[in-house]
Amino acid sequence: MPEKLSEQDKRLLDALQANCRLSNQELAERAGMSASACWRRVKALEEAGLITQYAALLDVEKAGLGFQAIVHVSLTRHDHRHVDTFIAETRRRPEVLDCYSTTGEADYHLRVVCRDLAAYNRFLEDFLFRLPGIANVRTNLVLKDIKKNSPVPVQVKTG
């Protein structure tokens, strides 16, 4: 990763996070640089691993996934085989949009989307409850999206 991010880097990254479909020329104009310099800088930020991917974000309800939940999962013990299995299987499930390993009461927090409550019950019964080492699963239903898909705040390093 670059040791220092310039103000131009910040403008580039902010613009890309807001709309990754901008043309190189539009991006260069927003960052205040030439198109060739912009292209080289974006490539450098990609190669450094700061830019990890480009994506289209979908409206889950319009995609037919009206059920959202935050699922708190605790394992019976931290046996590496159970942990490895949980992580690998969770990564394979399309219903699981996000998975975080955390401190606190639960070991993992998942953001899960399904068509409806019946589909979520199938997810629990046919998948999650069948994984080895699951001690506890607690579900919080998402009632309303307040803030999501927020851009990462880019910090300019000076000095």
N, C-alpha and C positions, 0 to 999 in steps of 0.2 A: 504494500500500500504506500502511496506517496507520503513522504514525511510531512509535507506541508500542502494544504489545499489553498489555492488562491481564491480571491473574490470571483474571478472568472470561472474557476472550477465550481464554486458554490452556485453561481448562476446557471451553469451547464447542468449540474445535478438536480437543482430545483426544477428547471424546465423539463428535464427528462422524466422526473418523477411525476410531474403534472400531466405530461403528454409525451409518451415515448414515440409517438408517430410523427413528431415534428421532422421536417426535412433538415438536412445538415445546414442548409442556408438559413432557415428560420432559427435553428438552434444557435448558429454563429451570431446572428443579429441580436438575439436575446442575451448572449454572453459577452457581446462587445468584442468580437474577434473575427478574423478572416475565416472563410469556410475551410480552407486547407488546415489552418491551425486548429480549428474546432474538431475536424475529423481526427487529426493526430492525437489531440488531447482526450477525446472520447475513447479512442483505441487504447491509449495508455491507461486510462481509468479502468477499462474492461480487463486488460492484461494484468493490472495490479490487483484485480479481484474486488475492487470497490463497487463496480457495477456487476451484479451477478446474473441478471436476466432482464428481459423485457417481456411484458405480459399485458393481456387484455383482462380487465376486471369485470366480472359479470354480476348482474343483479340476481341474487339467489332466488328470490321469489319469482321473477320473470323466467328463470331457468327451471321452474317447477319444483323448487326446493323450499317449501314454505315453513318447514320445521327446522329451527336452529336451537342448539343446546351447547352449554359449556359442561363438559363431563370431567369430573374429578375422579381419578383412578389411583388407588393405593395397592401396592403389591404386598403379598404375605411376607416376603423377606427379599432382601436384595441379592438373591442368587443370580449370578451373571447370566445363567441360561434363561431364566424368566425375563430378565431385563432385555436381553438380546432378542428373545422371541417377541416380546411385547413391542419393542421398537420396530423390528422388521415387519411384523404383521400390521401394525398401525400405519406404517408408511405405504403399505399396499392398498389400504382401504380408501376409495375415492370419497366416502362420506366425511372422512377426517381431513378438514382443511388445514388445521394447525395442531401441533402437539408440542407441549413444553414440559420439560423436566424441571420441577420446582422444589423449593423448600416448603416446609409447613406441613399441614395435615395430609395433603394428597401428594403422591409422588409425581403424578402427571396431570396436566390439564389439556383437554382436547376441545377444539371447536368442531362440532359435528353438524352437518346439514343433511336432511332427508326430505322426502316428499311429504310425509305426514307422520303422525304419532305411530301408526301401525308399522311403517317402514323403520322408524327408530326402534321400536320394540324388537323387530327382526334383527336389526343391527346388534342390539344388546344380547338377545338370546342365541343367535346363530354365530356371532363373532366374539364380542367382548367377554361374555360370561364363560366362553369355552377356552379362553387363553389360560395357560398354566400360570399359577402364582397370583391371580387376581384376588385380593382380599376384600376390597370395597369399591363400589362405584356409586357416585352421587351425581345426580343430574340437576342442573339449573337451566330452566327454559329461557331462551332469549325472547323477551317481549317486544323489544324495539331496538334497532340499531341507532346508537347515539353518535358514535365516532368509529370509523373503520377505514382501513386502507390509507392510513395517514402517511405522508412522506416522512422519510427520516430527516431530522433537522441536521443540515450540513454545517459543520463548525470550521471556520477559517482559522488556521493556525498562523500566528504572527510571531515574528522575532526569530 
